[in-house]
Amino acid sequence: MTRSGASIGTAAAGAARSTPREAPAMGAHAALQSIPVVVLPPGVPSPTAPAVSGPSTAALALLHEIATRVDALLAHGETNRIDLRSLPLAPADLARLRALLGRGAVQARLDALGDSEVCETGCPGVWWLTHRDAGGEVMAELIEVAAMPAILASPREDIVDGQRRLQRLLRDDESQPKSDGTDDADDAPYFDDEILRDAFRRTPRED
């Protein structure tokens, strides 16, 4: 799956498309800021932290925030993003959150101005997006709460380009010389109107 370079560049620079609302994760921010920070003087050994078997405080705060946004999606169709790189998260916090959310059945990869990966988590409606530049460095990492991430939807201008390409292909085919033999015609597949109607059923619009 590919998208134009301009589309992906905008997505990485502005945390993907502007369709979903990307409000700051205030609940997660408040919870993360409440974690105490202890500064020890030089020469004083740091105490050994007790082993924690459950989710970290940061991961739990984000889970609560994500759950709130899933509620909004179901109740009002409201889509949201959480910019993970804007939060004071340690790599271990991100790894723990990813492990808690799990991995779903849908993965998509986009290649334009760098690699972008869109993964459904184990919680349908919650997506993990990672955008990298041409050198492979992570430029943006987000959680998107939506039925489908906006970056996967084809923009109208791309669909128009696709329409023009199809029209060119049809014109090129019509300009090719036709064979007078009967063998090719006998081997060619035949599609009547009923077969085509069955194959190309119109899908209902999602308003």
mmCIF file of the C-alpha atoms, coordinates in Angstrom:
data_MODEL
# 
_entry.id   MODEL 
# 
loop_
_atom_site.group_PDB 
_atom_site.id 
_atom_site.type_symbol 
_atom_site.label_atom_id 
_atom_site.label_alt_id 
_atom_site.label_comp_id 
_atom_site.label_asym_id 
_atom_site.label_entity_id 
_atom_site.label_seq_id 
_atom_site.pdbx_PDB_ins_code 
_atom_site.Cartn_x 
_atom_site.Cartn_y 
_atom_site.Cartn_z 
_atom_site.occupancy 
_atom_site.B_iso_or_equiv 
_atom_site.pdbx_formal_charge 
_atom_site.auth_seq_id 
_atom_site.auth_comp_id 
_atom_site.auth_asym_id 
_atom_site.auth_atom_id 
_atom_site.pdbx_PDB_model_num 
ATOM 1   C CA . MET A 1 1   ? 0.000   0.000   0.000   1.00 0.00 ? 1   MET A CA 1 
ATOM 2   C CA . THR A 1 2   ? 1.422   3.366   -1.033  1.00 0.00 ? 2   THR A CA 1 
ATOM 3   C CA . ARG A 1 3   ? 0.517   7.005   -0.660  1.00 0.00 ? 3   ARG A CA 1 
ATOM 4   C CA . SER A 1 4   ? 1.993   10.082  -2.301  1.00 0.00 ? 4   SER A CA 1 
ATOM 5   C CA . GLY A 1 5   ? 5.138   11.576  -0.814  1.00 0.00 ? 5   GLY A CA 1 
ATOM 6   C CA . ALA A 1 6   ? 3.319   14.800  0.063   1.00 0.00 ? 6   ALA A CA 1 
ATOM 7   C CA . SER A 1 7   ? 0.643   12.901  1.973   1.00 0.00 ? 7   SER A CA 1 
ATOM 8   C CA . ILE A 1 8   ? 3.092   10.898  4.073   1.00 0.00 ? 8   ILE A CA 1 
ATOM 9   C CA . GLY A 1 9   ? 5.365   13.870  4.623   1.00 0.00 ? 9   GLY A CA 1 
ATOM 10  C CA . THR A 1 10  ? 2.417   15.796  6.023   1.00 0.00 ? 10  THR A CA 1 
ATOM 11  C CA . ALA A 1 11  ? 1.435   12.832  8.136   1.00 0.00 ? 11  ALA A CA 1 
ATOM 12  C CA . ALA A 1 12  ? 4.860   12.464  9.720   1.00 0.00 ? 12  ALA A CA 1 
ATOM 13  C CA . ALA A 1 13  ? 5.435   16.151  10.244  1.00 0.00 ? 13  ALA A CA 1 
ATOM 14  C CA . GLY A 1 14  ? 1.969   16.876  11.614  1.00 0.00 ? 14  GLY A CA 1 
ATOM 15  C CA . ALA A 1 15  ? 1.348   13.549  13.340  1.00 0.00 ? 15  ALA A CA 1 
ATOM 16  C CA . ALA A 1 16  ? -0.575  12.097  10.361  1.00 0.00 ? 16  ALA A CA 1 
ATOM 17  C CA . ARG A 1 17  ? -3.691  13.656  8.872   1.00 0.00 ? 17  ARG A CA 1 
ATOM 18  C CA . SER A 1 18  ? -5.737  16.383  10.464  1.00 0.00 ? 18  SER A CA 1 
ATOM 19  C CA . THR A 1 19  ? -9.073  14.545  10.289  1.00 0.00 ? 19  THR A CA 1 
ATOM 20  C CA . PRO A 1 20  ? -8.945  13.009  13.781  1.00 0.00 ? 20  PRO A CA 1 
ATOM 21  C CA . ARG A 1 21  ? -8.708  15.460  16.643  1.00 0.00 ? 21  ARG A CA 1 
ATOM 22  C CA . GLU A 1 22  ? -5.310  15.341  18.284  1.00 0.00 ? 22  GLU A CA 1 
ATOM 23  C CA . ALA A 1 23  ? -5.954  16.838  21.701  1.00 0.00 ? 23  ALA A CA 1 
ATOM 24  C CA . PRO A 1 24  ? -3.239  16.501  24.356  1.00 0.00 ? 24  PRO A CA 1 
ATOM 25  C CA . ALA A 1 25  ? -3.585  13.472  26.608  1.00 0.00 ? 25  ALA A CA 1 
ATOM 26  C CA . MET A 1 26  ? -4.341  15.586  29.690  1.00 0.00 ? 26  MET A CA 1 
ATOM 27  C CA . GLY A 1 27  ? -5.241  12.679  31.935  1.00 0.00 ? 27  GLY A CA 1 
ATOM 28  C CA . ALA A 1 28  ? -2.069  10.826  31.046  1.00 0.00 ? 28  ALA A CA 1 
ATOM 29  C CA . HIS A 1 29  ? -0.003  14.010  31.387  1.00 0.00 ? 29  HIS A CA 1 
ATOM 30  C CA . ALA A 1 30  ? -1.350  14.731  34.849  1.00 0.00 ? 30  ALA A CA 1 
ATOM 31  C CA . ALA A 1 31  ? -0.724  11.179  36.010  1.00 0.00 ? 31  ALA A CA 1 
ATOM 32  C CA . LEU A 1 32  ? 2.798   11.161  34.611  1.00 0.00 ? 32  LEU A CA 1 
ATOM 33  C CA . GLN A 1 33  ? 3.637   14.516  36.155  1.00 0.00 ? 33  GLN A CA 1 
ATOM 34  C CA . SER A 1 34  ? 2.497   13.238  39.558  1.00 0.00 ? 34  SER A CA 1 
ATOM 35  C CA . ILE A 1 35  ? 5.204   10.543  39.605  1.00 0.00 ? 35  ILE A CA 1 
ATOM 36  C CA . PRO A 1 36  ? 7.731   11.701  42.222  1.00 0.00 ? 36  PRO A CA 1 
ATOM 37  C CA . VAL A 1 37  ? 11.305  12.389  41.157  1.00 0.00 ? 37  VAL A CA 1 
ATOM 38  C CA . VAL A 1 38  ? 14.039  11.951  43.763  1.00 0.00 ? 38  VAL A CA 1 
ATOM 39  C CA . VAL A 1 39  ? 17.468  13.549  43.221  1.00 0.00 ? 39  VAL A CA 1 
ATOM 40  C CA . LEU A 1 40  ? 20.220  11.909  45.241  1.00 0.00 ? 40  LEU A CA 1 
ATOM 41  C CA . PRO A 1 41  ? 23.436  13.723  46.168  1.00 0.00 ? 41  PRO A CA 1 
ATOM 42  C CA . PRO A 1 42  ? 26.718  12.448  44.691  1.00 0.00 ? 42  PRO A CA 1 
ATOM 43  C CA . GLY A 1 43  ? 28.026  9.324   46.336  1.00 0.00 ? 43  GLY A CA 1 
ATOM 44  C CA . VAL A 1 44  ? 24.663  8.197   47.705  1.00 0.00 ? 44  VAL A CA 1 
ATOM 45  C CA . PRO A 1 45  ? 23.662  4.857   46.150  1.00 0.00 ? 45  PRO A CA 1 
ATOM 46  C CA . SER A 1 46  ? 20.192  4.700   44.655  1.00 0.00 ? 46  SER A CA 1 
ATOM 47  C CA . PRO A 1 47  ? 17.748  2.419   46.460  1.00 0.00 ? 47  PRO A CA 1 
ATOM 48  C CA . THR A 1 48  ? 16.667  -0.738  44.726  1.00 0.00 ? 48  THR A CA 1 
ATOM 49  C CA . ALA A 1 49  ? 13.155  -0.328  43.355  1.00 0.00 ? 49  ALA A CA 1 
ATOM 50  C CA . PRO A 1 50  ? 10.712  -3.075  44.284  1.00 0.00 ? 50  PRO A CA 1 
ATOM 51  C CA . ALA A 1 51  ? 9.738   -5.428  41.498  1.00 0.00 ? 51  ALA A CA 1 
ATOM 52  C CA . VAL A 1 52  ? 6.427   -4.522  39.865  1.00 0.00 ? 52  VAL A CA 1 
ATOM 53  C CA . SER A 1 53  ? 4.533   -7.346  38.224  1.00 0.00 ? 53  SER A CA 1 
ATOM 54  C CA . GLY A 1 54  ? 1.646   -5.274  36.890  1.00 0.00 ? 54  GLY A CA 1 
ATOM 55  C CA . PRO A 1 55  ? 1.513   -2.354  34.449  1.00 0.00 ? 55  PRO A CA 1 
ATOM 56  C CA . SER A 1 56  ? 3.625   0.709   35.189  1.00 0.00 ? 56  SER A CA 1 
ATOM 57  C CA . THR A 1 57  ? 1.946   3.900   36.426  1.00 0.00 ? 57  THR A CA 1 
ATOM 58  C CA . ALA A 1 58  ? 2.541   5.529   33.041  1.00 0.00 ? 58  ALA A CA 1 
ATOM 59  C CA . ALA A 1 59  ? 1.094   2.610   31.099  1.00 0.00 ? 59  ALA A CA 1 
ATOM 60  C CA . LEU A 1 60  ? -1.998  2.522   33.332  1.00 0.00 ? 60  LEU A CA 1 
ATOM 61  C CA . ALA A 1 61  ? -2.515  6.277   32.906  1.00 0.00 ? 61  ALA A CA 1 
ATOM 62  C CA . LEU A 1 62  ? -2.421  5.876   29.135  1.00 0.00 ? 62  LEU A CA 1 
ATOM 63  C CA . LEU A 1 63  ? -4.763  2.903   29.233  1.00 0.00 ? 63  LEU A CA 1 
ATOM 64  C CA . HIS A 1 64  ? -7.318  5.024   31.103  1.00 0.00 ? 64  HIS A CA 1 
ATOM 65  C CA . GLU A 1 65  ? -6.906  7.798   28.522  1.00 0.00 ? 65  GLU A CA 1 
ATOM 66  C CA . ILE A 1 66  ? -7.307  5.383   25.620  1.00 0.00 ? 66  ILE A CA 1 
ATOM 67  C CA . ALA A 1 67  ? -10.408 3.831   27.199  1.00 0.00 ? 67  ALA A CA 1 
ATOM 68  C CA . THR A 1 68  ? -11.957 7.295   27.542  1.00 0.00 ? 68  THR A CA 1 
ATOM 69  C CA . ARG A 1 69  ? -11.362 7.998   23.878  1.00 0.00 ? 69  ARG A CA 1 
ATOM 70  C CA . VAL A 1 70  ? -12.797 4.631   22.818  1.00 0.00 ? 70  VAL A CA 1 
ATOM 71  C CA . ASP A 1 71  ? -15.934 5.581   24.775  1.00 0.00 ? 71  ASP A CA 1 
ATOM 72  C CA . ALA A 1 72  ? -16.098 8.835   22.766  1.00 0.00 ? 72  ALA A CA 1 
ATOM 73  C CA . LEU A 1 73  ? -15.648 6.928   19.505  1.00 0.00 ? 73  LEU A CA 1 
ATOM 74  C CA . LEU A 1 74  ? -18.529 4.591   20.272  1.00 0.00 ? 74  LEU A CA 1 
ATOM 75  C CA . ALA A 1 75  ? -20.828 7.268   21.690  1.00 0.00 ? 75  ALA A CA 1 
ATOM 76  C CA . HIS A 1 76  ? -20.206 10.116  19.238  1.00 0.00 ? 76  HIS A CA 1 
ATOM 77  C CA . GLY A 1 77  ? -18.021 8.743   16.423  1.00 0.00 ? 77  GLY A CA 1 
ATOM 78  C CA . GLU A 1 78  ? -15.226 11.000  17.671  1.00 0.00 ? 78  GLU A CA 1 
ATOM 79  C CA . THR A 1 79  ? -11.734 10.029  16.539  1.00 0.00 ? 79  THR A CA 1 
ATOM 80  C CA . ASN A 1 80  ? -8.623  11.059  18.438  1.00 0.00 ? 80  ASN A CA 1 
ATOM 81  C CA . ARG A 1 81  ? -4.861  10.707  18.496  1.00 0.00 ? 81  ARG A CA 1 
ATOM 82  C CA . ILE A 1 82  ? -2.424  10.598  21.384  1.00 0.00 ? 82  ILE A CA 1 
ATOM 83  C CA . ASP A 1 83  ? 1.066   11.774  20.491  1.00 0.00 ? 83  ASP A CA 1 
ATOM 84  C CA . LEU A 1 84  ? 3.218   9.389   22.517  1.00 0.00 ? 84  LEU A CA 1 
ATOM 85  C CA . ARG A 1 85  ? 6.377   11.399  21.860  1.00 0.00 ? 85  ARG A CA 1 
ATOM 86  C CA . SER A 1 86  ? 4.882   14.453  23.550  1.00 0.00 ? 86  SER A CA 1 
ATOM 87  C CA . LEU A 1 87  ? 4.612   12.555  26.857  1.00 0.00 ? 87  LEU A CA 1 
ATOM 88  C CA . PRO A 1 88  ? 7.459   11.956  29.341  1.00 0.00 ? 88  PRO A CA 1 
ATOM 89  C CA . LEU A 1 89  ? 7.606   8.212   28.701  1.00 0.00 ? 89  LEU A CA 1 
ATOM 90  C CA . ALA A 1 90  ? 10.582  5.941   29.158  1.00 0.00 ? 90  ALA A CA 1 
ATOM 91  C CA . PRO A 1 91  ? 11.230  3.250   26.534  1.00 0.00 ? 91  PRO A CA 1 
ATOM 92  C CA . ALA A 1 92  ? 10.124  0.672   29.115  1.00 0.00 ? 92  ALA A CA 1 
ATOM 93  C CA . ASP A 1 93  ? 6.776   2.460   29.460  1.00 0.00 ? 93  ASP A CA 1 
ATOM 94  C CA . LEU A 1 94  ? 6.190   2.326   25.711  1.00 0.00 ? 94  LEU A CA 1 
ATOM 95  C CA . ALA A 1 95  ? 7.187   -1.330  25.575  1.00 0.00 ? 95  ALA A CA 1 
ATOM 96  C CA . ARG A 1 96  ? 4.819   -2.120  28.447  1.00 0.00 ? 96  ARG A CA 1 
ATOM 97  C CA . LEU A 1 97  ? 1.945   -0.238  26.812  1.00 0.00 ? 97  LEU A CA 1 
ATOM 98  C CA . ARG A 1 98  ? 2.526   -2.026  23.521  1.00 0.00 ? 98  ARG A CA 1 
ATOM 99  C CA . ALA A 1 99  ? 2.567   -5.384  25.297  1.00 0.00 ? 99  ALA A CA 1 
ATOM 100 C CA . LEU A 1 100 ? -0.650  -4.582  27.164  1.00 0.00 ? 100 LEU A CA 1 
ATOM 101 C CA . LEU A 1 101 ? -2.515  -3.472  24.044  1.00 0.00 ? 101 LEU A CA 1 
ATOM 102 C CA . GLY A 1 102 ? -1.297  -6.472  22.075  1.00 0.00 ? 102 GLY A CA 1 
ATOM 103 C CA . ARG A 1 103 ? -1.398  -6.851  18.305  1.00 0.00 ? 103 ARG A CA 1 
ATOM 104 C CA . GLY A 1 104 ? -4.467  -7.209  16.131  1.00 0.00 ? 104 GLY A CA 1 
ATOM 105 C CA . ALA A 1 105 ? -5.064  -8.791  12.754  1.00 0.00 ? 105 ALA A CA 1 
ATOM 106 C CA . VAL A 1 106 ? -4.479  -5.720  10.563  1.00 0.00 ? 106 VAL A CA 1 
ATOM 107 C CA . GLN A 1 107 ? -1.092  -4.237  9.667   1.00 0.00 ? 107 GLN A CA 1 
ATOM 108 C CA . ALA A 1 108 ? -0.341  -1.771  6.884   1.00 0.00 ? 108 ALA A CA 1 
ATOM 109 C CA . ARG A 1 109 ? 2.961   -0.340  5.702   1.00 0.00 ? 109 ARG A CA 1 
ATOM 110 C CA . LEU A 1 110 ? 3.333   2.849   3.679   1.00 0.00 ? 110 LEU A CA 1 
ATOM 111 C CA . ASP A 1 111 ? 6.532   3.769   1.865   1.00 0.00 ? 111 ASP A CA 1 
ATOM 112 C CA . ALA A 1 112 ? 6.964   7.439   0.928   1.00 0.00 ? 112 ALA A CA 1 
ATOM 113 C CA . LEU A 1 113 ? 9.590   9.784   2.330   1.00 0.00 ? 113 LEU A CA 1 
ATOM 114 C CA . GLY A 1 114 ? 10.309  7.001   4.805   1.00 0.00 ? 114 GLY A CA 1 
ATOM 115 C CA . ASP A 1 115 ? 8.511   4.035   6.241   1.00 0.00 ? 115 ASP A CA 1 
ATOM 116 C CA . SER A 1 116 ? 5.185   4.330   8.074   1.00 0.00 ? 116 SER A CA 1 
ATOM 117 C CA . GLU A 1 117 ? 3.623   1.412   9.910   1.00 0.00 ? 117 GLU A CA 1 
ATOM 118 C CA . VAL A 1 118 ? -0.007  1.232   10.984  1.00 0.00 ? 118 VAL A CA 1 
ATOM 119 C CA . CYS A 1 119 ? -0.892  -1.640  13.315  1.00 0.00 ? 119 CYS A CA 1 
ATOM 120 C CA . GLU A 1 120 ? -4.222  -2.538  14.814  1.00 0.00 ? 120 GLU A CA 1 
ATOM 121 C CA . THR A 1 121 ? -3.753  -3.370  18.481  1.00 0.00 ? 121 THR A CA 1 
ATOM 122 C CA . GLY A 1 122 ? -5.467  -6.203  20.295  1.00 0.00 ? 122 GLY A CA 1 
ATOM 123 C CA . CYS A 1 123 ? -8.217  -3.685  21.116  1.00 0.00 ? 123 CYS A CA 1 
ATOM 124 C CA . PRO A 1 124 ? -10.110 -3.037  17.857  1.00 0.00 ? 124 PRO A CA 1 
ATOM 125 C CA . GLY A 1 125 ? -10.482 0.657   17.208  1.00 0.00 ? 125 GLY A CA 1 
ATOM 126 C CA . VAL A 1 126 ? -7.093  1.390   18.801  1.00 0.00 ? 126 VAL A CA 1 
ATOM 127 C CA . TRP A 1 127 ? -4.189  1.726   16.338  1.00 0.00 ? 127 TRP A CA 1 
ATOM 128 C CA . TRP A 1 128 ? -0.458  2.170   16.863  1.00 0.00 ? 128 TRP A CA 1 
ATOM 129 C CA . LEU A 1 129 ? 1.177   4.387   14.208  1.00 0.00 ? 129 LEU A CA 1 
ATOM 130 C CA . THR A 1 130 ? 4.924   4.765   13.708  1.00 0.00 ? 130 THR A CA 1 
ATOM 131 C CA . HIS A 1 131 ? 6.399   7.186   11.153  1.00 0.00 ? 131 HIS A CA 1 
ATOM 132 C CA . ARG A 1 132 ? 10.081  7.037   10.169  1.00 0.00 ? 132 ARG A CA 1 
ATOM 133 C CA . ASP A 1 133 ? 12.159  9.270   7.953   1.00 0.00 ? 133 ASP A CA 1 
ATOM 134 C CA . ALA A 1 134 ? 14.190  8.082   4.957   1.00 0.00 ? 134 ALA A CA 1 
ATOM 135 C CA . GLY A 1 135 ? 17.044  7.140   7.301   1.00 0.00 ? 135 GLY A CA 1 
ATOM 136 C CA . GLY A 1 136 ? 14.835  4.908   9.452   1.00 0.00 ? 136 GLY A CA 1 
ATOM 137 C CA . GLU A 1 137 ? 14.696  7.232   12.462  1.00 0.00 ? 137 GLU A CA 1 
ATOM 138 C CA . VAL A 1 138 ? 11.343  7.367   14.249  1.00 0.00 ? 138 VAL A CA 1 
ATOM 139 C CA . MET A 1 139 ? 9.805   10.802  13.666  1.00 0.00 ? 139 MET A CA 1 
ATOM 140 C CA . ALA A 1 140 ? 6.380   10.270  15.231  1.00 0.00 ? 140 ALA A CA 1 
ATOM 141 C CA . GLU A 1 141 ? 4.654   7.595   17.280  1.00 0.00 ? 141 GLU A CA 1 
ATOM 142 C CA . LEU A 1 142 ? 0.958   7.820   17.976  1.00 0.00 ? 142 LEU A CA 1 
ATOM 143 C CA . ILE A 1 143 ? -2.075  6.007   19.256  1.00 0.00 ? 143 ILE A CA 1 
ATOM 144 C CA . GLU A 1 144 ? -5.094  6.644   17.034  1.00 0.00 ? 144 GLU A CA 1 
ATOM 145 C CA . VAL A 1 145 ? -8.590  5.771   18.188  1.00 0.00 ? 145 VAL A CA 1 
ATOM 146 C CA . ALA A 1 146 ? -10.752 5.332   15.093  1.00 0.00 ? 146 ALA A CA 1 
ATOM 147 C CA . ALA A 1 147 ? -12.570 2.716   13.062  1.00 0.00 ? 147 ALA A CA 1 
ATOM 148 C CA . MET A 1 148 ? -9.810  3.169   10.472  1.00 0.00 ? 148 MET A CA 1 
ATOM 149 C CA . PRO A 1 149 ? -6.770  5.456   10.667  1.00 0.00 ? 149 PRO A CA 1 
ATOM 150 C CA . ALA A 1 150 ? -7.135  8.552   8.505   1.00 0.00 ? 150 ALA A CA 1 
ATOM 151 C CA . ILE A 1 151 ? -3.770  7.935   6.836   1.00 0.00 ? 151 ILE A CA 1 
ATOM 152 C CA . LEU A 1 152 ? -5.149  4.758   5.205   1.00 0.00 ? 152 LEU A CA 1 
ATOM 153 C CA . ALA A 1 153 ? -8.059  6.548   3.541   1.00 0.00 ? 153 ALA A CA 1 
ATOM 154 C CA . SER A 1 154 ? -7.350  7.562   -0.054  1.00 0.00 ? 154 SER A CA 1 
ATOM 155 C CA . PRO A 1 155 ? -7.563  11.340  -0.499  1.00 0.00 ? 155 PRO A CA 1 
ATOM 156 C CA . ARG A 1 156 ? -9.943  12.506  -3.197  1.00 0.00 ? 156 ARG A CA 1 
ATOM 157 C CA . GLU A 1 157 ? -7.087  13.853  -5.325  1.00 0.00 ? 157 GLU A CA 1 
ATOM 158 C CA . ASP A 1 158 ? -5.426  10.398  -5.283  1.00 0.00 ? 158 ASP A CA 1 
ATOM 159 C CA . ILE A 1 159 ? -8.698  8.778   -6.357  1.00 0.00 ? 159 ILE A CA 1 
ATOM 160 C CA . VAL A 1 160 ? -8.931  11.265  -9.235  1.00 0.00 ? 160 VAL A CA 1 
ATOM 161 C CA . ASP A 1 161 ? -5.394  10.281  -10.290 1.00 0.00 ? 161 ASP A CA 1 
ATOM 162 C CA . GLY A 1 162 ? -6.439  6.630   -10.180 1.00 0.00 ? 162 GLY A CA 1 
ATOM 163 C CA . GLN A 1 163 ? -9.463  7.367   -12.330 1.00 0.00 ? 163 GLN A CA 1 
ATOM 164 C CA . ARG A 1 164 ? -7.261  9.033   -14.941 1.00 0.00 ? 164 ARG A CA 1 
ATOM 165 C CA . ARG A 1 165 ? -4.885  6.079   -14.952 1.00 0.00 ? 165 ARG A CA 1 
ATOM 166 C CA . LEU A 1 166 ? -7.752  3.665   -15.543 1.00 0.00 ? 166 LEU A CA 1 
ATOM 167 C CA . GLN A 1 167 ? -9.016  5.800   -18.415 1.00 0.00 ? 167 GLN A CA 1 
ATOM 168 C CA . ARG A 1 168 ? -5.528  5.824   -19.986 1.00 0.00 ? 168 ARG A CA 1 
ATOM 169 C CA . LEU A 1 169 ? -5.288  2.049   -19.682 1.00 0.00 ? 169 LEU A CA 1 
ATOM 170 C CA . LEU A 1 170 ? -8.644  1.642   -21.404 1.00 0.00 ? 170 LEU A CA 1 
ATOM 171 C CA . ARG A 1 171 ? -7.662  4.046   -24.198 1.00 0.00 ? 171 ARG A CA 1 
ATOM 172 C CA . ASP A 1 172 ? -4.360  2.224   -24.728 1.00 0.00 ? 172 ASP A CA 1 
ATOM 173 C CA . ASP A 1 173 ? -6.167  -1.096  -24.915 1.00 0.00 ? 173 ASP A CA 1 
ATOM 174 C CA . GLU A 1 174 ? -8.649  0.210   -27.463 1.00 0.00 ? 174 GLU A CA 1 
ATOM 175 C CA . SER A 1 175 ? -5.811  1.507   -29.642 1.00 0.00 ? 175 SER A CA 1 
ATOM 176 C CA . GLN A 1 176 ? -4.158  -1.918  -29.888 1.00 0.00 ? 176 GLN A CA 1 
ATOM 177 C CA . PRO A 1 177 ? -4.721  -3.819  -33.182 1.00 0.00 ? 177 PRO A CA 1 
ATOM 178 C CA . LYS A 1 178 ? -7.294  -6.584  -32.874 1.00 0.00 ? 178 LYS A CA 1 
ATOM 179 C CA . SER A 1 179 ? -6.603  -10.138 -34.026 1.00 0.00 ? 179 SER A CA 1 
ATOM 180 C CA . ASP A 1 180 ? -8.761  -11.554 -36.823 1.00 0.00 ? 180 ASP A CA 1 
ATOM 181 C CA . GLY A 1 181 ? -8.305  -15.119 -35.580 1.00 0.00 ? 181 GLY A CA 1 
ATOM 182 C CA . THR A 1 182 ? -10.978 -16.969 -33.656 1.00 0.00 ? 182 THR A CA 1 
ATOM 183 C CA . ASP A 1 183 ? -8.728  -18.840 -31.217 1.00 0.00 ? 183 ASP A CA 1 
ATOM 184 C CA . ASP A 1 184 ? -8.049  -15.823 -29.039 1.00 0.00 ? 184 ASP A CA 1 
ATOM 185 C CA . ALA A 1 185 ? -11.732 -14.945 -28.888 1.00 0.00 ? 185 ALA A CA 1 
ATOM 186 C CA . ASP A 1 186 ? -12.660 -18.486 -27.867 1.00 0.00 ? 186 ASP A CA 1 
ATOM 187 C CA . ASP A 1 187 ? -10.100 -18.463 -25.019 1.00 0.00 ? 187 ASP A CA 1 
ATOM 188 C CA . ALA A 1 188 ? -10.984 -15.009 -23.728 1.00 0.00 ? 188 ALA A CA 1 
ATOM 189 C CA . PRO A 1 189 ? -13.137 -14.883 -20.570 1.00 0.00 ? 189 PRO A CA 1 
ATOM 190 C CA . TYR A 1 190 ? -16.704 -13.713 -21.043 1.00 0.00 ? 190 TYR A CA 1 
ATOM 191 C CA . PHE A 1 191 ? -18.383 -11.433 -18.517 1.00 0.00 ? 191 PHE A CA 1 
ATOM 192 C CA . ASP A 1 192 ? -22.028 -10.588 -19.039 1.00 0.00 ? 192 ASP A CA 1 
ATOM 193 C CA . ASP A 1 193 ? -23.856 -7.819  -17.184 1.00 0.00 ? 193 ASP A CA 1 
ATOM 194 C CA . GLU A 1 194 ? -25.177 -10.136 -14.483 1.00 0.00 ? 194 GLU A CA 1 
ATOM 195 C CA . ILE A 1 195 ? -21.700 -11.482 -13.661 1.00 0.00 ? 195 ILE A CA 1 
ATOM 196 C CA . LEU A 1 196 ? -20.305 -7.964  -13.421 1.00 0.00 ? 196 LEU A CA 1 
ATOM 197 C CA . ARG A 1 197 ? -23.162 -6.828  -11.177 1.00 0.00 ? 197 ARG A CA 1 
ATOM 198 C CA . ASP A 1 198 ? -22.466 -9.725  -8.811  1.00 0.00 ? 198 ASP A CA 1 
ATOM 199 C CA . ALA A 1 199 ? -18.725 -9.043  -8.783  1.00 0.00 ? 199 ALA A CA 1 
ATOM 200 C CA . PHE A 1 200 ? -18.940 -5.285  -8.260  1.00 0.00 ? 200 PHE A CA 1 
ATOM 201 C CA . ARG A 1 201 ? -21.590 -4.847  -5.651  1.00 0.00 ? 201 ARG A CA 1 
ATOM 202 C CA . ARG A 1 202 ? -21.933 -1.324  -4.353  1.00 0.00 ? 202 ARG A CA 1 
ATOM 203 C CA . THR A 1 203 ? -20.920 -0.970  -0.735  1.00 0.00 ? 203 THR A CA 1 
ATOM 204 C CA . PRO A 1 204 ? -23.073 1.291   1.437   1.00 0.00 ? 204 PRO A CA 1 
ATOM 205 C CA . ARG A 1 205 ? -21.672 4.703   2.231   1.00 0.00 ? 205 ARG A CA 1 
ATOM 206 C CA . GLU A 1 206 ? -20.521 5.378   5.754   1.00 0.00 ? 206 GLU A CA 1 
ATOM 207 C CA . ASP A 1 207 ? -21.778 8.845   6.685   1.00 0.00 ? 207 ASP A CA 1 
# 
